[in-house]
């Protein structure tokens, strides 16, 4: 940092004078910095709108799903024994289900081994050992584990699990010092009537029989589930679930006679799904409309650091609130975007169903034009449409044709993409450099102008100091000459 001391000869406050002169010189620079800040605010305001557009865009996938408009619910008269989940394609109605057996996993509990998990395996068991599980077709699958002398029981159990390809769980019951083998899947795969799901040979030094004290004949479980559908169709399944006609039944226990499953359209859920979209849409329109209606306070410019030092936080907040107001007013990408989004939802759909307009199902724009086209809902009318004609409501929103019968949500999604693209051309994304969008290019240009002006300020300040230094030198020379003349006159006297 350069230290300058002026006014020693003249007695003038040179530093203060230079400071005052530079304050005047810096006024154009302050205006450039204010313009720079306004560009940043404008970019951020655009991005706030785009963030709300993205929130709606993220809803589009769900809004194109059948389940959004035709969700189904299922109730069971014996929910402790059987429950059901339903897809949107499942027919409404009632189903009688009698669960005769539930599917179980095969399990084999060994006898007391006298070992613990850290017990080491002796040399007589240090060889390959074989066990079997069965695939979907009932074919035996051979699994081999290679046991090494000195390995611990814990290591051997891990080898069994790994070799089984995930079909067997092997663990140790510490309280009884016994090993447990358990199938990880329910149902019967071994097609032999009395065959085990986990089998192994019984040779004299077999690891499973002699060391782990397991007897394959002691295996229990490994049974299929069995149920009767509508008193006429009996089905066996390896899992405790089964899907018929869009309804997935889950078995928890045997039933007492028939359990009744009732399937119906969940009007409240579909109503809530549509309302979530409308509320999010109204939030967006409200935000976009505000940018076009809020007042522009042109006398409120961004504050400099010096100005902020003389204000408290509340004063700064109120000032900047007015300084940011109306920055996007008149922006075509916002005005045209609002029109495009409204039009995408208000144009008729050439549907073959009962509804061609949102107003047919109770969704209309508000009467107050100052709202910018927000939507309001006749709840009773919408719920009635969802109850009586859910398929036609779905077609109104989601028909995927490219023609005049293209659904409203597809049209709206297309409009969203165009509006977002137009705004991104103006304000870019946070991951983009300044060169990639219009405001960024202006900001880059402004940065360069500010940098150039700051360099110019340095040169101007140096020039002022040089001029005052020359003045000081001139005064010093004049003082020396005066003293010399005075001394000459004094000598003559």
N, C-alpha and C positions, 0 to 999 in steps of 0.2 A: 504494500500500500504506500502510495506516494504521500509524504508529509510536506505540506506547503505552509510557509509562514510569510505573510505579507503585511505591508503597512508599517514596517519598522522605521523607515525613513520618513514617510509621509504622515504617519500617524493615523491613516485611514483604515477602516475595517474591510480590507480587501476580500477576505474569505466570505464575509457577509454579502458584499456586493456581488461577488461571483455567484453565490448561491441564489440571490434574487434574480440575477440575469438568467441563470440556468432554469429557474422555475418557469420563466416565460418561454424559454426555448423548448421545455419539455411538454408544454401544453399539447402540441400535435401528437406527441408520443403517447400521452395519457388517453387521447381520443382513439388512437389505434388500439391500445390495450382494452379500452371499453368495447370497441367493435369486436375484438378477438373474444372477449368474454361473452358477448351476445351471441356470437356464432356457436360457441360451446354450449351455451344454454339452449339455443335453438336445436342443435343436434340432439341434446339430451331429451328435449321435449318430444321430438320426433320418435326417438327410441322408446320413450315411455308409452307412446301410442302403439308402436310396433310390438311392445311387450304384451299389451292387452290383446292385440290381434293374434299373437302367438298363443295366448291362453285359450282363445276360441279355436284356433287351428288344432290345438292338442285335443280338443273335444270331438273333432270331426270323425275320427275312427269309430268311437263309440256311437256317435250319432248316425252312422251308416249300418249299425248292427241291428239285426232283427230283434234281438233281446231287448233293445232299448224301447221298442214300441209294443212288443208282445211278450213281456216277461211272464213267466208262469210260476205258480207256487203250488206246493203239494202238502197236504195235511194227512196224517196217519192216525187211525183210531187206536193203534197199538205202537206208539212211537218208541217204546222200550224194546220192541222186537223188530220192527221194520220201518224205515223211513224212505223218502224218495226225493230225488232232485230231477228237475225237468228242463228240457231244452225248449226254445221258443216254438219248435215244430211239433211238440207233443200236443195231442188233442185234449180238449177239456173233457172231463168226465170222471167216473169213479172206477176203481179197479179193486178186485178182491184178491188178496195175497195170503196164502197159508204157507208159513215156513215150517217145513218138516224137520230139517236138520240144518245146522250152520257149518260152514267149512272150518276145519281146524288144521293147525300145523303139526307135523310129526315131531315128536320129542322123545329122546331116549336118555334116561337118567341112570348113570352108572352106580355101582356100589362103592363103599368106602375104599379109597386107594391107599390110605396111609401116607399120601404124599402132600406136598404143598407146591405152590407155583414155582418156587426156586429149587425144587428137587431136580437133581441131574439124572439124565437118562443113561442107563448102563449099556455096556457094549453089546449085550445080547439083543437089544432092540435097535442097534445102529445099522439100519438097512432101509430098503424101500418098503413102504406099506401102502396097500391099496384099499380104497373104499369106493362106493358107487352111489350116484344119484340118478335121476331119470328125467329125460327131456319131455317136451310137450307131446311127443308121439309115444311115450312110454318106453323109449329105448334107453338101455343102461349107459351111463356115461362114467368112464373110469377116471379116477383121480388118484394120483400117486404122490406121496410125501416121502422125502428122503430124510431120515433121522440120523443125526450125527451124535456120537458118544460125547457126553458132557453137556449137551444142550439141556436147557431147563424145560420143565413142563409147560411153562408159559410160552416159550418159543415154539414148542410142538403144537400147542393149541392154535397159535397164529398161523402155522403152516397148514393146518387142517382147513381153516377158514379161507386162506388164500387159494389153496388147491381146489376148493369146491366151486370156484367162480361165483362166489356170493350166494350160493344156495344153502350153505350150512353155517350156523353160528355155533362156535365151540367155546364153552366157558367153564369156570371152576366154582363150585359151591364150597366156600371155605369152611362153613360151619359143619358140614358133613364130610368134608374132604372127598368130594366126588366130582366127576366130570359130567357135563351135560352137553349133548349134541341136539341141536334144534334146527328144523328146516326154516328157512327165512320166508317161505311162501306157503300159503295154505293149500289144501286140497290133495287129492291122490293122483300121482303120476305113474307109479309102478302098476302096470296093468294086471299083474298076478294078483289074484283075489286076496291072498294073505301076505303079499309081499311087502317088505319094508321100503320106506322112502330113502333111508340111509342104511346101506348094507355094507358088510365087510366080512372077509373070510375068518374062520375060527382056527387057524393053524396054531401049533403049540406055543410059539413065541410071538404071537400076533400082538402088536402094540395096543389095539383097541380092546381085545378080550382079556389079555393077561395083565397088562400094565394099567390101562385105564378102567378095567373092570366093567366093560360094557357088554351087554348081551342084546343082539339085534332083535331077538324075539320079545324083548321088553318094551319095544317102541310102541308108543300110543299116539293117537291123533292121525293126522294125514287123511282126513275125510273130506269129501265134497259136500257142498251145501245142496239142499234139495228144497224146492218150493213148488207150489201149485198156483197157477195163474188163472183167475176167473173160473175156478172149479173144473177146468177142463184140460189144462195144459200143465204137465209136470216136467220140470226142468232141473237138471243137475249142473252145478258149476263149481269150479275149483276155488272161486273167490266168493267173498260174502257180498257181492254186488252183481247185478245183471241188468242190462239195458234192453228194453222192449219198446218200440214205437216212440222213441224220444224220452222215455221215462227210465231213469236209473234207480233201481231198488237197492237199498242197503240193508243187509240182514245183521241183526244184533243178537237175536235169540229166537227160539221157536215161538210161534204164535199160539194163542188159545183160539183155535178155529181160524176163521178168516179175519184178517185185518183189512180195513177199507182205506184205500188211498184216494183222496179227492184232488183232482188237478183242475185249476182254473186260472184264467188270466188275472194277473196282479195289476189292476187298473191304477192303484195308488203309486206303485213303483214306476210305471210307464209315464204317468202324469208328472211325477217328480223329475224324471229324466228330461222330459221336454221343458219343464219349468227351469231346470238348471241351465239349459241352453239359452232360454229366453232371458233369464236374469243376467247371464254373462254377456249376452248381446246388448242388453240395455246399458250395462256398465260401460261397454265399449262406446256405444253411441253417445252416452252422456259425456264421456271424456273427450271424444272427437268434437262434439257440438260445443263444449265449453271452450275449446281452443279458438272457435270461430265467433264466439259471442262475447268473450271477456274483453274488457276495455284495455286499450293500449295507452300506457302512460309514458309518453315520449320524453318527458322531463326527468324521469327517474332512470338514470343511467347507472351502470355497474359502479360500485364504490371502489375507490383506490385504497391501498393499505393505509395511507395517512388519514383518509376519511373514516375508515373503520376504527382507528385508534381513538377517535373522538366520540364514538357511539357505543352503547351497550348492546348486548346480544339481541334483545327484543327489538330495538330500533333497527338493527341491521336486518333482522328477519322480516320486519314489516316493509322496509325499503326494498329488499330484494324481491319480495312478493309482488310488489307493484312493478319493479323493473323487469320481471319475467312475464308479467301479464301480457297476453295478446301477441306473443312472439310468433305464433303460427297462424295468426289471423290472416285470412285471404290465401293461404297456401292451397294450391290446386290439388295436390296429392291428398290432402285431407278432405276438401270439399267434394271432389269427384269420387273419392273413396266412399264417403257416406252415401252418396247417391247410388253408387254401384252396389253397395251392400244391401241397401233398402230395396232396390229393384230386383235383386236376386231372390228375395223372399216374397215379393208382392206380385210378381208376374204369374199368370195362370199356368197350371200344369195340365197338359192334354191327357188327363188320366181317364182310364176306362172305369175307375171306381166311383165312389159316391162324392169324392172331394177333388176340386181343382184349385182351390185357393185356401190360404190359411184362414181367412175369415169364415170359411165353411165349417171349421172346427173350433171357432171361438177365439181366434188369435187375430187381432187387428192393431193398426197403429193408433196412437193416442190422438185425440182431437186437437190438442194444443200443438200447433205447428212449431212453437219454440222448443219443443222437446227433441226436435231433430229426427223424428221417425221412430221413437221408442215403441215397443210392443206392449199391449195389455191383453189380458186373458179373461175370457168368460169361463171360469173354472167348471161350472156345471155342463156347459156345452162341450168343452174339451173332454171331460171325463165320459160323457155319454158317447162321444165318437170313439173313444178308446175301448169302451165296453161293447158297443154294438158293431163297430166296423174297424177293428184293429188292423186288418189287412189293408184296408183302403187308406188309413192314416199312414201306414208304412209306405205304401206306394206314393202318396203325396210327397213324403219327405225323401225317400230313398231310391225310387225307381232309377236304375242306372243307365237308361237309354241316353243317347246323344241327341235325340230329337226333341220335339216340343213337349214330350211327356217325361223329360229328364226331371228327376226329383229335386225338390227345393234345396236339400242339404248339399247335393252335388253342385248345384248352381252357386250356392253360397260359398262352398269350399273353393271353387274356381275364382270367385270374386275376391275372397280373402287372399289368395295367392297373388293376384294382380295388385291389390292394394298394398300388401306387404312389400312386393317387389318395387313398386313406385316409391315407397317411403325409404327403402334401403338405398335406392339410387340417390336420394337426397342425403340421408344421414348414415348410411352404412351400418355395419355391425361392429361390435366391440373388438372382434378379431381382425378387422381390416385396417390397413394403413390409410393415411389421409389421401393418398392418390386414387383410392378406389371409389370415392363418392363425391358428389358435388360440393357439399359443405366442407368436406375434408380438404378439397383442393383450394377453396377460399381460405380455410384456416391455415393451410401451408403457406399460401401467398402472404397472408397477414403476418405469420411468424417471420417470414423473410423480411418483410417491410419493417417490422419491429426491430429485428436484429440489425438491419442496415441503419435504422434511425439511432439506435443505441450507440453504434460505432461513431455515427456523426456527432452525437452528443459529447462523446469523449474528445473528439477533435475540436469541437467548439469550446469546450471547457479549457482544453490546453491552450487554445488561442487567446482566450480571455486572460488566463494566467500569464501568458507570454507578454501580452500587451501591458498588463499592470506591472509586470516585472520591469519592462522597459521604462515605464513611467517612473518607477522607484529609482531606477538607475539614473534617469535624467534629473530627477529631483536631487539625488545624491551629488551628481556632478555640479549642478547649479549651486548647491549648498557649499561645495568645496570652493567653487569660484568666488562666491560671495565672501567666504571666510578669507580667501587669499587677498581679495581686494580690500577687505576691511583691515586686514593686517598691514597692507601697504599704506593705506591712509593713516592708520594708527602710528606707523613708523615715522611718517613725515611730520606728524605733530610732536 
